[in-house]
Amino acid sequence: MLDSHGIGLFALCRPLPAYPLKSKAVEQLDQLLCVRKSLSASLASFELQARELAHAAPALEPVVAALQAQKEAVDSSLQH
């Protein structure tokens, strides 16, 4: 039977490969893509709410505009 103690002992007798670290450029790109994904999801959600909630649409307009501007800024950063 194999348990966590046995796996730990096995790991101690084997050299472990180095954990791959992302380069600075890849890490930056990864973080910008993560932010863009979040901005896009939020933007889609607020646009849907603005369409469905007619009385709340005026309050959501500045939110949608700000999210769109942020998304465009991130897109600009990704292109450089």
C-alpha positions in Angstrom: 0.0 0.0 0.0 1.3 3.4 -1.0 0.7 6.3 1.4 2.0 9.9 1.7 4.9 8.7 3.9 6.0 6.3 1.2 5.7 8.9 -1.5 7.7 11.3 0.6 10.5 8.8 1.1 10.6 8.0 -2.6 10.8 11.7 -3.4 13.8 12.1 -1.0 15.8 9.5 -2.9 15.3 11.1 -6.3 16.6 14.4 -7.6 13.8 16.8 -8.4 13.9 18.8 -11.6 14.2 22.5 -11.2 10.8 24.2 -11.0 10.4 26.2 -14.2 10.1 29.9 -13.6 8.6 32.3 -16.1 10.8 34.9 -17.7 10.0 38.5 -16.7 8.4 39.2 -20.1 6.3 36.1 -20.0 5.2 36.9 -16.4 4.2 40.4 -17.5 2.3 39.1 -20.5 0.5 36.5 -18.3 -0.6 39.1 -15.8 -1.8 41.5 -18.5 -3.8 38.7 -20.2 -5.3 37.8 -16.8 -6.3 41.4 -16.2 -7.8 41.7 -19.7 -9.8 38.5 -19.2 -11.3 40.0 -15.9 -12.0 43.3 -17.6 -13.7 41.6 -20.5 -15.9 39.5 -18.2 -16.8 42.5 -16.1 -17.6 44.6 -19.2 -19.8 41.9 -20.6 -21.7 41.6 -17.3 -22.3 45.3 -16.9 -23.3 45.7 -20.6 -25.8 42.9 -20.1 -27.2 44.5 -16.9 -27.4 47.9 -18.7 -29.5 46.3 -21.5 -31.7 44.3 -19.1 -32.2 46.9 -16.4 -33.5 50.0 -18.1 -33.8 52.1 -15.0 -30.2 51.3 -13.9 -28.7 51.9 -17.4 -27.8 55.5 -16.7 -25.9 54.6 -13.6 -24.0 51.8 -15.4 -22.9 53.9 -18.4 -19.9 55.4 -16.7 -18.9 52.0 -15.4 -19.1 50.5 -18.9 -17.1 53.4 -20.3 -14.4 53.2 -17.6 -14.0 49.4 -18.1 -13.9 49.8 -21.9 -11.1 52.5 -21.5 -9.1 50.2 -19.2 -9.5 47.3 -21.6 -8.3 49.4 -24.4 -5.3 50.5 -22.3 -4.4 46.9 -21.5 -4.8 46.0 -25.2 -2.4 48.8 -26.1 0.1 47.5 -23.6 -0.2 44.0 -25.1 0.6 45.3 -28.5 3.9 46.8 -27.5 
